[in-house]
Amino acid sequence: MNIKDCLFALSEADGAGCLTAASDLALAKLREFVPAERGQGLTVIARLPGKTEHTIMIDAHIDQVSMVVTDVDEEGFLTVAKAGGFDLRALPSRPVTVHGKEAIPAVFCATPPHLAKGERDYTDLSEIKLDTGLGSHAKELVSPGDVVTFSAKPIELAGDKVSGRSLDDRAGVVCLLALAERLAGKELPCEVWLVLSDGEELGLRGVRPAAYTVQPDEAIAVDVTFGDGPGISPEECGKLGAGPMIGYSPALDRAVSDKLEQIAKEHDIPYQTEVMGASTGTNADAIGISRGGVKACTLSIPLRNMHTETEVISLSDVENTVALLERYLLAGGIADA
């Protein structure tokens, strides 16, 4: 599987609310390697049997940040609400797609600097209207409740870096698809469940029923984390191209973190560590408290410009994440710990 091509295809596909293109694509790709089924909402689940009943769940969320139409006024301007978190300062003049009766291109309105009275600080998304150009005909094609997504084509940057929308967390999804390809047909020491979960951007919603159903003994949430860039402290981010970040936190299981680091060292797989406080902000938080509790950890890919249409990652970080996950699973996780 070509990781870049798969990532670009997933980046261009929508996966939010009732939009299933990304989930459909991931399901079809996963089925090329292992049996897989649709779960709740956009969630996709695959089970790989092993020699023991010790169960490891690897999760990456398939959904993306989006918006929802709340009003269409008489002049055709749209008001939207958040379905996920993003920076309002980045929205004026940005292109989006309104998924009404058809896919409709639109742009966020921006006040020209010539007419602005001082610097405008947006604090309420409802103040930044969307313009479809449809005018009074907008109500014929757009209704409250319609989903709105960012519009951007993925591009290659210098070296092995790429940019696009929804790399949070399609980068993680690609890791699981590549992992399925590597594990297909191999005798595994433990049972493995690959979960592409829905609703992470809406409050870790989709992974909760998935973890409840799978009942794993341990789990790893594969997501993105803040990457290095201008104005960001090195203590608050990871370096692009230096490998995935193994999570350490009071909310995570230390044995899983230590085993991941041990395997990375044994196999010369580049990695970094990420120390967090009481919450990781990832699906690991929800998985860890599923049923009677799950030993959970995070493995994160550094990413710049999070929750924008110009997110940036290094493809080598994706490849090293896959390599580390494969070695971890073939070692049986912490079953013997």
VOPAGU-2260 file (C-alpha; in pm, 1 decimal, decimal comma):
REM VOPAGU-2260
SITE   aa  ch    i         X         Y         Z
SITE  MET   A    0       0,0       0,0       0,0
SITE  ASN   A    1     133,3     342,2     -92,8
SITE  ILE   A    2      98,4     546,0     226,0
SITE  LYS   A    3     104,0     888,0      58,9
SITE  ASP   A    4    -155,4     797,8    -203,6
SITE  CYS   A    5    -385,6     642,7      56,0
SITE  LEU   A    6    -345,9     942,8     287,4
SITE  PHE   A    7    -425,2    1186,9       5,0
SITE  ALA   A    8    -736,9     991,5     -93,2
SITE  LEU   A    9    -860,3     988,7     266,9
SITE  SER   A   10    -779,7    1359,4     308,6
SITE  GLU   A   11   -1004,6    1445,9      14,0
SITE  ALA   A   12   -1291,6    1226,2     137,7
SITE  ASP   A   13   -1542,2    1368,2     387,4
SITE  GLY   A   14   -1619,9    1197,8     715,7
SITE  ALA   A   15   -1843,8    1398,7     947,7
SITE  GLY   A   16   -2204,1    1362,3    1055,9
SITE  CYS   A   17   -2391,4    1185,8     776,6
SITE  LEU   A   18   -2099,0    1211,6     532,3
SITE  THR   A   19   -1954,2     861,6     493,1
SITE  ALA   A   20   -1707,2     891,9     201,6
SITE  ALA   A   21   -1394,1     862,0     418,0
SITE  SER   A   22   -1539,5     577,1     620,3
SITE  ASP   A   23   -1653,0     393,7     305,2
SITE  LEU   A   24   -1306,4     431,1     152,1
SITE  ALA   A   25   -1131,0     310,3     467,4
SITE  LEU   A   26   -1364,5      12,4     499,5
SITE  ALA   A   27   -1303,3     -92,9     138,6
SITE  LYS   A   28    -927,0     -58,3     182,2
SITE  LEU   A   29    -924,4    -249,3     510,9
SITE  ARG   A   30   -1120,4    -534,3     351,7
SITE  GLU   A   31    -838,0    -580,9      99,7
SITE  PHE   A   32    -631,1    -719,8     387,7
SITE  VAL   A   33    -861,8    -843,6     668,2
SITE  PRO   A   34   -1234,7    -898,7     732,9
SITE  ALA   A   35   -1393,4    -572,9     851,2
SITE  GLU   A   36   -1741,0    -447,7     935,3
SITE  ARG   A   37   -1924,0    -122,4     988,9
SITE  GLY   A   38   -1987,4     -27,2    1349,5
SITE  GLN   A   39   -2191,1     259,0    1494,4
SITE  GLY   A   40   -2203,8     570,8    1275,0
SITE  LEU   A   41   -1884,7     602,8    1071,9
SITE  THR   A   42   -1696,1     349,3    1283,9
SITE  VAL   A   43   -1517,9      59,6    1111,8
SITE  ILE   A   44   -1396,0    -246,1    1304,8
SITE  ALA   A   45   -1173,9    -542,0    1214,4
SITE  ARG   A   46   -1080,3    -841,3    1432,2
SITE  LEU   A   47    -758,8   -1037,4    1383,3
SITE  PRO   A   48    -760,0   -1360,0    1588,2
SITE  GLY   A   49    -453,3   -1465,7    1787,0
SITE  LYS   A   50    -312,6   -1763,3    1976,8
SITE  THR   A   51    -434,2   -1629,3    2313,2
SITE  GLU   A   52    -738,4   -1442,6    2435,6
SITE  HIS   A   53    -530,5   -1140,7    2543,4
SITE  THR   A   54    -688,1    -859,6    2342,2
SITE  ILE   A   55    -520,7    -543,7    2213,1
SITE  MET   A   56    -726,8    -267,7    2053,9
SITE  ILE   A   57    -561,0     -16,3    1819,8
SITE  ASP   A   58    -776,2     291,8    1753,8
SITE  ALA   A   59    -763,0     588,5    1517,4
SITE  HIS   A   60   -1055,4     822,1    1460,3
SITE  ILE   A   61   -1200,8     852,8    1110,1
SITE  ASP   A   62   -1408,1    1168,9    1168,5
SITE  GLN   A   63   -1296,1    1527,2    1104,1
SITE  VAL   A   64   -1376,0    1872,1    1241,6
SITE  SER   A   65   -1672,5    2028,0    1064,2
SITE  MET   A   66   -1957,3    2275,8    1101,9
SITE  VAL   A   67   -2334,1    2263,2    1076,9
SITE  VAL   A   68   -2569,5    2519,0     920,6
SITE  THR   A   69   -2795,8    2683,5    1179,7
SITE  ASP   A   70   -2958,3    2955,0     967,9
SITE  VAL   A   71   -3001,5    3073,1     607,9
SITE  ASP   A   72   -3102,6    3439,7     589,7
SITE  GLU   A   73   -3311,0    3612,0     320,2
SITE  GLU   A   74   -2997,8    3732,5     137,0
SITE  GLY   A   75   -2853,6    3381,2     127,2
SITE  PHE   A   76   -2581,2    3418,7     391,3
SITE  LEU   A   77   -2536,0    3116,5     616,7
SITE  THR   A   78   -2473,3    3097,7     989,4
SITE  VAL   A   79   -2290,7    2789,3    1114,6
SITE  ALA   A   80   -2198,0    2627,1    1446,5
SITE  LYS   A   81   -1887,8    2424,9    1534,6
SITE  ALA   A   82   -1881,3    2046,0    1525,1
SITE  GLY   A   83   -1531,3    2018,7    1669,4
SITE  GLY   A   84   -1274,6    2276,3    1772,8
SITE  PHE   A   85   -1086,9    2524,5    1554,5
SITE  ASP   A   86    -945,7    2876,4    1561,0
SITE  LEU   A   87   -1199,2    3139,7    1456,7
SITE  ARG   A   88    -917,0    3374,0    1352,0
SITE  ALA   A   89    -833,3    3140,4    1064,2
SITE  LEU   A   90   -1182,8    3133,3     913,5
SITE  PRO   A   91   -1248,7    3466,0     730,4
SITE  SER   A   92   -1199,3    3422,5     352,1
SITE  ARG   A   93   -1154,6    3042,9     385,4
SITE  PRO   A   94   -1323,0    2815,2     127,0
SITE  VAL   A   95   -1560,6    2542,4     243,0
SITE  THR   A   96   -1814,9    2299,5     101,5
SITE  VAL   A   97   -2177,5    2308,4     213,9
SITE  HIS   A   98   -2332,4    1963,2     187,1
SITE  GLY   A   99   -2690,4    2059,8     107,5
SITE  LYS   A  100   -2906,9    1904,9    -161,3
SITE  GLU   A  101   -2579,8    1904,8    -355,6
SITE  ALA   A  102   -2219,3    1993,4    -273,1
SITE  ILE   A  103   -2205,8    2373,5    -278,1
SITE  PRO   A  104   -1879,2    2572,6    -268,1
SITE  ALA   A  105   -1879,6    2865,7     -27,6
SITE  VAL   A  106   -1643,3    3107,2     146,0
SITE  PHE   A  107   -1637,8    3266,6     487,7
SITE  CYS   A  108   -1697,4    3639,9     458,6
SITE  ALA   A  109   -1409,2    3873,1     539,0
SITE  THR   A  110   -1422,8    4249,8     600,3
SITE  PRO   A  111   -1173,8    4426,6     365,9
SITE  PRO   A  112    -894,6    4596,1     562,1
SITE  HIS   A  113    -988,9    4926,2     393,8
SITE  LEU   A  114   -1329,8    4916,2     564,5
SITE  ALA   A  115   -1233,4    4757,9     894,6
SITE  LYS   A  116   -1236,5    4985,4    1195,3
SITE  GLY   A  117    -930,8    4858,6    1379,1
SITE  GLU   A  118    -837,8    4492,9    1423,5
SITE  ARG   A  119   -1141,3    4267,3    1454,3
SITE  ASP   A  120   -1128,8    3988,5    1709,1
SITE  TYR   A  121   -1383,5    3715,7    1633,5
SITE  THR   A  122   -1515,7    3547,0    1945,5
SITE  ASP   A  123   -1839,1    3401,2    1808,0
SITE  LEU   A  124   -1860,6    3179,6    1499,8
SITE  SER   A  125   -2210,7    3307,2    1428,1
SITE  GLU   A  126   -2058,5    3648,4    1346,4
SITE  ILE   A  127   -1865,1    3506,4    1048,0
SITE  LYS   A  128   -2117,7    3440,4     773,8
SITE  LEU   A  129   -2080,8    3202,9     482,1
SITE  ASP   A  130   -2136,5    3322,6     126,3
SITE  THR   A  131   -2243,0    3067,7    -137,0
SITE  GLY   A  132   -2316,8    3329,6    -402,0
SITE  LEU   A  133   -2667,7    3185,8    -432,5
SITE  GLY   A  134   -2836,4    3490,4    -283,2
SITE  SER   A  135   -3208,6    3443,5    -225,4
SITE  HIS   A  136   -3192,8    3099,6    -391,4
SITE  ALA   A  137   -2976,6    2959,4    -109,5
SITE  LYS   A  138   -3281,3    2832,1      81,5
SITE  GLU   A  139   -3370,8    2611,1    -214,0
SITE  LEU   A  140   -3049,4    2409,7    -170,7
SITE  VAL   A  141   -2936,2    2463,0     188,5
SITE  SER   A  142   -3120,3    2383,7     511,4
SITE  PRO   A  143   -3037,1    2409,6     880,7
SITE  GLY   A  144   -2859,2    2090,3     982,9
SITE  ASP   A  145   -2654,2    2058,4     664,9
SITE  VAL   A  146   -2286,6    1974,0     725,9
SITE  VAL   A  147   -2006,5    2211,2     620,9
SITE  THR   A  148   -1646,6    2096,6     567,9
SITE  PHE   A  149   -1319,1    2267,5     481,7
SITE  SER   A  150   -1217,1    2256,5     114,4
SITE  ALA   A  151    -854,0    2186,1      27,2
SITE  LYS   A  152    -653,4    1948,9    -187,4
SITE  PRO   A  153    -357,1    1770,4     -23,9
SITE  ILE   A  154     -16,5    1872,7    -155,1
SITE  GLU   A  155     343,2    1756,2    -128,6
SITE  LEU   A  156     591,9    1986,1      41,1
SITE  ALA   A  157     970,5    1960,8      46,4
SITE  GLY   A  158    1130,0    1639,4     166,5
SITE  ASP   A  159     876,0    1388,1     292,1
SITE  LYS   A  160     629,5    1643,0     429,9
SITE  VAL   A  161     272,7    1674,0     306,5
SITE  SER   A  162     -10,5    1916,3     378,5
SITE  GLY   A  163    -386,9    1885,9     365,6
SITE  ARG   A  164    -710,1    1886,2     560,3
SITE  SER   A  165    -819,0    1617,0     806,2
SITE  LEU   A  166    -471,5    1470,2     849,7
SITE  ASP   A  167    -603,6    1471,2    1208,0
SITE  ASP   A  168    -661,7    1183,5    1215,5
SITE  ARG   A  169    -648,9    1034,4     866,2
SITE  ALA   A  170    -274,9     996,6     933,3
SITE  GLY   A  171    -368,1     757,4    1213,6
SITE  VAL   A  172    -622,1     582,1     991,9
SITE  VAL   A  173    -353,5     520,1     728,5
SITE  CYS   A  174    -133,6     370,3    1002,1
SITE  LEU   A  175    -403,7     115,4    1084,1
SITE  LEU   A  176    -463,9      31,7     717,7
SITE  ALA   A  177     -90,1     -22,4     661,0
SITE  LEU   A  178     -74,8    -224,5     983,1
SITE  ALA   A  179    -357,5    -448,7     859,0
SITE  GLU   A  180    -162,9    -512,5     539,0
SITE  ARG   A  181     148,8    -611,9     736,5
SITE  LEU   A  182     -36,5    -836,9     980,7
SITE  ALA   A  183    -262,0   -1011,5     726,9
SITE  GLY   A  184    -191,2   -1384,5     723,2
SITE  LYS   A  185      51,7   -1373,6    1015,5
SITE  GLU   A  186      11,1   -1584,2    1328,6
SITE  LEU   A  187     -44,5   -1333,9    1607,9
SITE  PRO   A  188      34,9   -1400,1    1974,6
SITE  CYS   A  189    -280,0   -1217,6    2084,3
SITE  GLU   A  190    -614,6   -1105,3    1950,0
SITE  VAL   A  191    -600,9    -768,1    1774,1
SITE  TRP   A  192    -889,4    -532,7    1702,5
SITE  LEU   A  193    -841,2    -241,2    1463,9
SITE  VAL   A  194   -1096,8      34,4    1523,5
SITE  LEU   A  195   -1151,9     340,1    1303,3
SITE  SER   A  196   -1380,8     529,0    1537,1
SITE  ASP   A  197   -1638,9     800,1    1479,7
SITE  GLY   A  198   -1707,6    1112,7    1683,7
SITE  GLU   A  199   -1369,9    1183,3    1845,4
SITE  GLU   A  200   -1401,2    1549,8    1751,0
SITE  LEU   A  201   -1743,8    1556,8    1918,6
SITE  GLY   A  202   -1617,2    1450,1    2260,5
SITE  LEU   A  203   -1466,1    1100,4    2216,1
SITE  ARG   A  204   -1813,2     963,4    2140,1
SITE  GLY   A  205   -1758,1     683,9    1889,2
SITE  VAL   A  206   -1481,4     495,0    2064,7
SITE  ARG   A  207   -1690,1     446,8    2379,8
SITE  PRO   A  208   -1934,0     190,5    2232,4
SITE  ALA   A  209   -1648,7      35,1    2033,5
SITE  ALA   A  210   -1434,5     -21,1    2343,5
SITE  TYR   A  211   -1738,6    -146,6    2534,1
SITE  THR   A  212   -1799,9    -404,8    2260,2
SITE  VAL   A  213   -1438,1    -513,9    2209,6
SITE  GLN   A  214   -1355,4    -535,0    2583,4
SITE  PRO   A  215    -977,4    -506,5    2525,1
SITE  ASP   A  216    -715,4    -584,8    2787,0
SITE  GLU   A  217    -502,2    -300,7    2653,4
SITE  ALA   A  218    -535,7     -32,9    2387,2
SITE  ILE   A  219    -335,5     225,1    2194,1
SITE  ALA   A  220    -496,4     538,5    2054,9
SITE  VAL   A  221    -312,0     646,2    1739,2
SITE  ASP   A  222    -368,0    1018,7    1687,0
SITE  VAL   A  223    -180,7    1338,0    1608,3
SITE  THR   A  224     -18,5    1584,0    1844,4
SITE  PHE   A  225     121,0    1935,6    1818,8
SITE  GLY   A  226     420,1    1960,1    1584,9
SITE  ASP   A  227     707,0    2205,6    1603,1
SITE  GLY   A  228     672,5    2542,8    1433,7
SITE  PRO   A  229     710,8    2919,9    1478,5
SITE  GLY   A  230     592,7    3048,9    1813,9
SITE  ILE   A  231     558,4    2702,6    1971,7
SITE  SER   A  232     770,2    2601,7    2270,0
SITE  PRO   A  233     973,1    2279,7    2218,3
SITE  GLU   A  234     831,2    2152,0    2548,0
SITE  GLU   A  235     479,8    2169,5    2404,7
SITE  CYS   A  236     532,7    1984,0    2078,8
SITE  GLY   A  237     705,9    1707,2    1888,8
SITE  LYS   A  238     953,0    1743,6    1605,6
SITE  LEU   A  239     830,7    1648,8    1259,1
SITE  GLY   A  240    1038,0    1364,2    1117,4
SITE  ALA   A  241    1175,5    1249,7    1454,0
SITE  GLY   A  242     929,2     963,4    1496,1
SITE  PRO   A  243     597,5     903,9    1672,3
SITE  MET   A  244     545,6    1025,4    2028,3
SITE  ILE   A  245     487,4     766,3    2299,4
SITE  GLY   A  246     251,2     905,6    2561,1
SITE  TYR   A  247     323,5     923,6    2933,8
SITE  SER   A  248      51,5    1046,5    3167,4
SITE  PRO   A  249    -117,3     960,8    3497,9
SITE  ALA   A  250    -421,2     890,6    3277,3
SITE  LEU   A  251    -228,1     627,1    3078,5
SITE  ASP   A  252     -84,8     287,1    3164,2
SITE  ARG   A  253     288,6     311,0    3235,0
SITE  ALA   A  254     354,4     -51,6    3139,9
SITE  VAL   A  255     224,8       0,9    2786,1
SITE  SER   A  256     426,3     323,0    2747,2
SITE  ASP   A  257     743,1     153,6    2872,8
SITE  LYS   A  258     692,5    -150,7    2647,8
SITE  LEU   A  259     647,9      70,1    2341,1
SITE  GLU   A  260     967,7     256,9    2424,9
SITE  GLN   A  261    1155,4     -68,4    2488,4
SITE  ILE   A  262    1050,6    -211,5    2150,4
SITE  ALA   A  263    1139,0     110,8    1969,2
SITE  LYS   A  264    1490,4      91,9    2115,6
SITE  GLU   A  265    1530,7    -278,2    2038,0
SITE  HIS   A  266    1438,9    -230,4    1671,1
SITE  ASP   A  267    1600,5     111,1    1614,4
SITE  ILE   A  268    1266,4     276,5    1541,0
SITE  PRO   A  269    1283,7     656,6    1585,1
SITE  TYR   A  270    1049,0     782,2    1857,1
SITE  GLN   A  271     984,6    1070,8    2093,5
SITE  THR   A  272     803,5    1091,5    2424,7
SITE  GLU   A  273     507,2    1310,7    2511,8
SITE  VAL   A  274     434,4    1384,7    2876,4
SITE  MET   A  275      79,2    1494,6    2956,3
SITE  GLY   A  276    -119,7    1575,6    3268,2
SITE  ALA   A  277    -456,5    1443,8    3381,5
SITE  SER   A  278    -600,3    1422,6    3029,7
SITE  THR   A  279    -455,0    1337,6    2688,5
SITE  GLY   A  280    -741,8    1483,7    2484,8
SITE  THR   A  281    -750,8    1162,5    2280,1
SITE  ASN   A  282    -965,1     850,3    2263,0
SITE  ALA   A  283    -729,4     690,7    2516,0
SITE  ASP   A  284    -911,4     889,6    2786,2
SITE  ALA   A  285   -1242,4     722,0    2700,2
SITE  ILE   A  286   -1099,4     376,3    2635,4
SITE  GLY   A  287    -918,0     372,3    2969,2
SITE  ILE   A  288   -1241,7     393,8    3167,7
SITE  SER   A  289   -1445,3     154,7    2954,2
SITE  ARG   A  290   -1622,2    -123,1    3146,8
SITE  GLY   A  291   -1389,5    -225,9    3432,0
SITE  GLY   A  292   -1096,5     -25,2    3294,0
SITE  VAL   A  293    -846,2     -75,4    3011,6
SITE  LYS   A  294    -467,5     -31,7    3010,3
SITE  ALA   A  295    -446,9     247,3    2751,0
SITE  CYS   A  296    -170,7     450,4    2589,9
SITE  THR   A  297    -124,4     704,4    2309,6
SITE  LEU   A  298     102,0     695,7    2006,5
SITE  SER   A  299      91,6    1030,5    1830,4
SITE  ILE   A  300     215,2    1176,9    1501,6
SITE  PRO   A  301     346,0    1537,7    1521,5
SITE  LEU   A  302     132,2    1771,5    1310,1
SITE  ARG   A  303     147,0    2144,2    1236,1
SITE  ASN   A  304    -153,4    2375,8    1190,9
SITE  MET   A  305    -396,6    2146,3    1371,9
SITE  HIS   A  306    -766,5    2172,0    1278,7
SITE  THR   A  307    -704,7    2372,9     963,8
SITE  GLU   A  308    -712,6    2281,6     595,2
SITE  THR   A  309    -331,3    2308,7     582,8
SITE  GLU   A  310    -220,5    2053,3     840,3
SITE  VAL   A  311     137,7    1931,5     788,1
SITE  ILE   A  312     298,8    1596,6     878,1
SITE  SER   A  313     608,8    1397,0     787,3
SITE  LEU   A  314     541,1    1068,3     606,4
SITE  SER   A  315     836,5     906,6     783,7
SITE  ASP   A  316     653,7     956,3    1114,2
SITE  VAL   A  317     359,0     760,8     973,8
SITE  GLU   A  318     587,7     480,5     853,1
SITE  ASN   A  319     766,7     459,3    1188,2
SITE  THR   A  320     434,6     452,2    1372,5
SITE  VAL   A  321     331,6     149,9    1166,4
SITE  ALA   A  322     665,8     -20,3    1229,3
SITE  LEU   A  323     640,9      31,9    1605,9
SITE  LEU   A  324     280,7     -90,5    1622,8
SITE  GLU   A  325     364,6    -401,5    1421,7
SITE  ARG   A  326     657,3    -491,7    1647,6
SITE  TYR   A  327     450,1    -423,0    1959,4
SITE  LEU   A  328     167,8    -650,5    1847,2
SITE  LEU   A  329     399,8    -930,5    1734,5
SITE  ALA   A  330     559,4    -912,2    2080,9
SITE  GLY   A  331     217,0    -965,1    2238,2
SITE  GLY   A  332     191,8    -625,3    2405,1
SITE  ILE   A  333     212,7    -647,1    2783,3
SITE  ALA   A  334      41,1    -984,2    2808,5
SITE  ASP   A  335     336,2   -1123,8    3003,1
SITE  ALA   A  336     398,5    -812,6    3213,1
